[in-house]
């Protein structure tokens, strides 16, 4: 039979996870103000839609290169 759950330990663990995810969320929100969220670590575009910063001159099957600058506000560059 499984051991009973330690309610205090469980609630402490949840509180710690909330702190961790809140920090991750805060960082992602701040970074999104200057870096396109679709740009991966290799400067490739992972968006499934067009963007004026995509260089589509890449080999078949590869992601488009992101030619944008991280010093710009990217939110206006996305095409719906």
MDTraj code that builds the backbone (N, CA, C; nanometers):
import mdtraj as md
import numpy as np

residues = "UNK UNK UNK UNK UNK UNK UNK UNK UNK UNK UNK UNK UNK UNK UNK UNK UNK UNK UNK UNK UNK UNK UNK UNK UNK UNK UNK UNK UNK UNK UNK UNK UNK UNK UNK UNK UNK UNK UNK UNK UNK UNK UNK UNK UNK UNK UNK UNK UNK UNK UNK UNK UNK UNK UNK UNK UNK UNK UNK UNK UNK UNK UNK UNK UNK UNK UNK UNK UNK UNK UNK UNK UNK UNK UNK UNK UNK UNK UNK UNK".split()
xyz = np.array([
    [0.0848, -0.1182, 0.0000],
    [0.0000, 0.0000, 0.0000],
    [0.0900, 0.1254, 0.0000],
    [0.0556, 0.2251, -0.0796],
    [0.1383, 0.3460, -0.0865],
    [0.1399, 0.4218, 0.0461],
    [0.2520, 0.4903, 0.0676],
    [0.2640, 0.5708, 0.1889],
    [0.1753, 0.6941, 0.1779],
    [0.1234, 0.7420, 0.2887],
    [0.0395, 0.8627, 0.2839],
    [0.1226, 0.9846, 0.2424],
    [0.0570, 1.0790, 0.1787],
    [0.1230, 1.2010, 0.1319],
    [0.1400, 1.2966, 0.2492],
    [0.2602, 1.3520, 0.2608],
    [0.2878, 1.4537, 0.3619],
    [0.2351, 1.5864, 0.3070],
    [0.1205, 1.6309, 0.3582],
    [0.0523, 1.7487, 0.3040],
    [0.1401, 1.8734, 0.3113],
    [0.2096, 1.8953, 0.4206],
    [0.2956, 2.0140, 0.4337],
    [0.4098, 2.0107, 0.3317],
    [0.4704, 1.8955, 0.3152],
    [0.5798, 1.8824, 0.2178],
    [0.5271, 1.9036, 0.0753],
    [0.4098, 1.8491, 0.0479],
    [0.3470, 1.8642, -0.0828],
    [0.3196, 2.0120, -0.1124],
    [0.2600, 2.0821, -0.0188],
    [0.2288, 2.2240, -0.0386],
    [0.3557, 2.3074, -0.0508],
    [0.4592, 2.2718, 0.0224],
    [0.5877, 2.3412, 0.0127],
    [0.6488, 2.3210, -0.1260],
    [0.6389, 2.1996, -0.1759],
    [0.6907, 2.1701, -0.3096],
    [0.6155, 2.2494, -0.4166],
    [0.4843, 2.2562, -0.4037],
    [0.4051, 2.3343, -0.4999],
    [0.4417, 2.4821, -0.4945],
    [0.4602, 2.5348, -0.3760],
    [0.4969, 2.6753, -0.3614],
    [0.6329, 2.7024, -0.4259],
    [0.7266, 2.6111, -0.4074],
    [0.8600, 2.6268, -0.4676],
    [0.8510, 2.6207, -0.6201],
    [0.7720, 2.5298, -0.6735],
    [0.7530, 2.5216, -0.8180],
    [0.6900, 2.6498, -0.8720],
    [0.5963, 2.7065, -0.7997],
    [0.5349, 2.8325, -0.8425],
    [0.6387, 2.9436, -0.8485],
    [0.7290, 2.9483, -0.7533],
    [0.8366, 3.0488, -0.7544],
    [0.9262, 3.0304, -0.8767],
    [0.9619, 2.9065, -0.9036],
    [1.0499, 2.8769, -1.0178],
    [0.9826, 2.9182, -1.1483],
    [0.8584, 2.8772, -1.1671],
    [0.7888, 2.9102, -1.2917],
    [0.7593, 3.0595, -1.3025],
    [0.7370, 3.1264, -1.1915],
    [0.7160, 3.2714, -1.1955],
    [0.8427, 3.3408, -1.2442],
    [0.9591, 3.2958, -1.1973],
    [1.0862, 3.3530, -1.2436],
    [1.1079, 3.3270, -1.3926],
    [1.0767, 3.2072, -1.4379],
    [1.0902, 3.1738, -1.5797],
    [0.9970, 3.2619, -1.6618],
    [0.8743, 3.2777, -1.6172],
    [0.7770, 3.3604, -1.6870],
    [0.8225, 3.5064, -1.6934],
    [0.8732, 3.5587, -1.5840],
    [0.9206, 3.6972, -1.5820],
    [1.0349, 3.7171, -1.6806],
    [1.1272, 3.6226, -1.6856],
    [1.2400, 3.6309, -1.7787],
    [1.1910, 3.6242, -1.9231],
    [1.1005, 3.5314, -1.9526],
    [1.0480, 3.5182, -2.0888],
    [0.9738, 3.6442, -2.1313],
    [0.8994, 3.7038, -2.0416],
    [0.8278, 3.8270, -2.0732],
    [0.9249, 3.9392, -2.1042],
    [1.0295, 3.9529, -2.0265],
    [1.1288, 4.0585, -2.0493],
    [1.2041, 4.0362, -2.1806],
    [1.2468, 3.9134, -2.2057],
    [1.3211, 3.8832, -2.3281],
    [1.2337, 3.9053, -2.4512],
    [1.1046, 3.8774, -2.4405],
    [1.0155, 3.8925, -2.5556],
    [1.0025, 4.0376, -2.6007],
    [1.0473, 4.1306, -2.5197],
    [1.0402, 4.2722, -2.5571],
    [1.1513, 4.3106, -2.6541],
    [1.2559, 4.2279, -2.6644],
    [1.3661, 4.2611, -2.7537],
    [1.4121, 4.1464, -2.8413],
    [1.3635, 4.0263, -2.8177],
    [1.4068, 3.9115, -2.8984],
    [1.2844, 3.8361, -2.9464],
    [1.2833, 3.8036, -3.0756],
    [1.1706, 3.7310, -3.1321],
    [1.1554, 3.5955, -3.0622],
    [1.0365, 3.5626, -3.0168],
    [1.0170, 3.4343, -2.9475],
    [1.0253, 3.3134, -3.0406],
    [1.0265, 3.3364, -3.1713],
    [1.0352, 3.2262, -3.2669],
    [1.1787, 3.2000, -3.3127],
    [1.2733, 3.2781, -3.2647],
    [1.4133, 3.2631, -3.3021],
    [1.4786, 3.1645, -3.2064],
    [1.5324, 3.0550, -3.2629],
    [1.5932, 2.9562, -3.1749],
    [1.7401, 2.9900, -3.1480],
    [1.8069, 2.9075, -3.0725],
    [1.9440, 2.9323, -3.0306],
    [2.0403, 2.9369, -3.1493],
    [2.0014, 2.8761, -3.2611],
    [2.0857, 2.8753, -3.3810],
    [2.0478, 2.9878, -3.4780],
    [1.9708, 3.0861, -3.4309],
    [1.9230, 3.1984, -3.5123],
    [1.8399, 3.1517, -3.6313],
    [1.7614, 3.0472, -3.6102],
    [1.6684, 2.9972, -3.7114],
    [1.5269, 3.0296, -3.6677],
    [1.4407, 3.0562, -3.7663],
    [1.3026, 3.0929, -3.7372],
    [1.2164, 2.9676, -3.7256],
    [1.1476, 2.9532, -3.6143],
    [1.0618, 2.8376, -3.5915],
    [0.9145, 2.8710, -3.6146],
    [0.8855, 2.9940, -3.6579],
    [0.7463, 3.0354, -3.6810],
    [0.6876, 2.9586, -3.7983],
    [0.5598, 2.9286, -3.7900],
    [0.4916, 2.8597, -3.8999],
    [0.4168, 2.9604, -3.9873],
    [0.4605, 3.0849, -3.9831],
    [0.4007, 3.1912, -4.0626],
    [0.5120, 3.2801, -4.1157],
    [0.4800, 3.3665, -4.2096],
    [0.5800, 3.4523, -4.2704],
    [0.6216, 3.5682, -4.1813],
    [0.7448, 3.6094, -4.1977],
    [0.7991, 3.7238, -4.1251],
    [0.9002, 3.7908, -4.2170],
    [0.9036, 3.9222, -4.2189],
    [0.9956, 3.9926, -4.3088],
    [1.1417, 3.9723, -4.2702],
    [1.1681, 3.9144, -4.1549],
    [1.3057, 3.8896, -4.1121],
    [1.3540, 3.7486, -4.1462],
    [1.2727, 3.6711, -4.2180],
    [1.3120, 3.5354, -4.2560],
    [1.3941, 3.5378, -4.3848],
    [1.5075, 3.4709, -4.3834],
    [1.5857, 3.4460, -4.5047],
    [1.5527, 3.3031, -4.5467],
    [1.4707, 3.2916, -4.6486],
    [1.4227, 3.1596, -4.6910],
    [1.5184, 3.0908, -4.7878],
    [1.6330, 3.1514, -4.8143],
    [1.7321, 3.0927, -4.9052],
    [1.8195, 2.9938, -4.8271],
    [1.7569, 2.8830, -4.7898],
    [1.8256, 2.7773, -4.7140],
    [1.7950, 2.6434, -4.7800],
    [1.8756, 2.5426, -4.7554],
    [1.8488, 2.4102, -4.8143],
    [1.7098, 2.3574, -4.7756],
    [1.6545, 2.2780, -4.8645],
    [1.5237, 2.2155, -4.8430],
    [1.5182, 2.1452, -4.7072],
    [1.4123, 2.1682, -4.6339],
    [1.3929, 2.1025, -4.5055],
    [1.4542, 2.1739, -4.3865],
    [1.5320, 2.2791, -4.4108],
    [1.5913, 2.3557, -4.2998],
    [1.5033, 2.4746, -4.2649],
    [1.5125, 2.5170, -4.1414],
    [1.4396, 2.6360, -4.0988],
    [1.5011, 2.7601, -4.1613],
    [1.4175, 2.8595, -4.1899],
    [1.4664, 2.9863, -4.2429],
    [1.5587, 3.0517, -4.1411],
    [1.6590, 3.1208, -4.1922],
    [1.7493, 3.1952, -4.1041],
    [1.6798, 3.3234, -4.0608],
    [1.6985, 3.3624, -3.9368],
    [1.6444, 3.4887, -3.8861],
    [1.7506, 3.5963, -3.9077],
    [1.7150, 3.6977, -3.9859],
    [1.8108, 3.8042, -4.0178],
    [1.7863, 3.9296, -3.9355],
    [1.6908, 3.9241, -3.8447],
    [1.6575, 4.0412, -3.7657],
    [1.7601, 4.0693, -3.6570],
    [1.7559, 4.1900, -3.6086],
    [1.8448, 4.2334, -3.5015],
    [1.7732, 4.2198, -3.3677],
    [1.8443, 4.1758, -3.2670],
    [1.7834, 4.1648, -3.1344],
    [1.7632, 4.3012, -3.0699],
    [1.8008, 4.4074, -3.1383],
    [1.7833, 4.5422, -3.0841],
    [1.6530, 4.6048, -3.1307],
    [1.5699, 4.5289, -3.2016],
    [1.4443, 4.5802, -3.2539],
    [1.3257, 4.5201, -3.1807],
    [1.2121, 4.5890, -3.1888],
    [1.0869, 4.5369, -3.1369],
    [1.0249, 4.4530, -3.2483],
    [1.0252, 4.3211, -3.2352],
    [0.9829, 4.2307, -3.3402],
    [0.8322, 4.2179, -3.3536],
    [0.7586, 4.2627, -3.2564],
    [0.6151, 4.2343, -3.2568],
    [0.5447, 4.2891, -3.3807],
    [0.5958, 4.3959, -3.4415],
    [0.5319, 4.4516, -3.5619],
    [0.5767, 4.3804, -3.6891],
    [0.6759, 4.2931, -3.6843],
    [0.7291, 4.2283, -3.8039],
    [0.6475, 4.1089, -3.8486],
    [0.5684, 4.0519, -3.7614],
    [0.4979, 3.9292, -3.7939],
    [0.3821, 3.9570, -3.8891],
    [0.3680, 3.8708, -3.9877],
    [0.2584, 3.8799, -4.0820],
    [0.1520, 3.7803, -4.0411],
    [0.0282, 3.8262, -4.0386],
    [-0.0818, 3.7365, -4.0009],
    [-0.1197, 3.6486, -4.1167],
])
top = md.Topology()
chain = top.add_chain()
for i, resn in enumerate(residues, 1):
    res = top.add_residue(resn, chain, resSeq=i)
    for name in ("N", "CA", "C"):
        top.add_atom(name, md.element.get_by_symbol(name[0]), res)
traj = md.Trajectory(xyz[None], top)
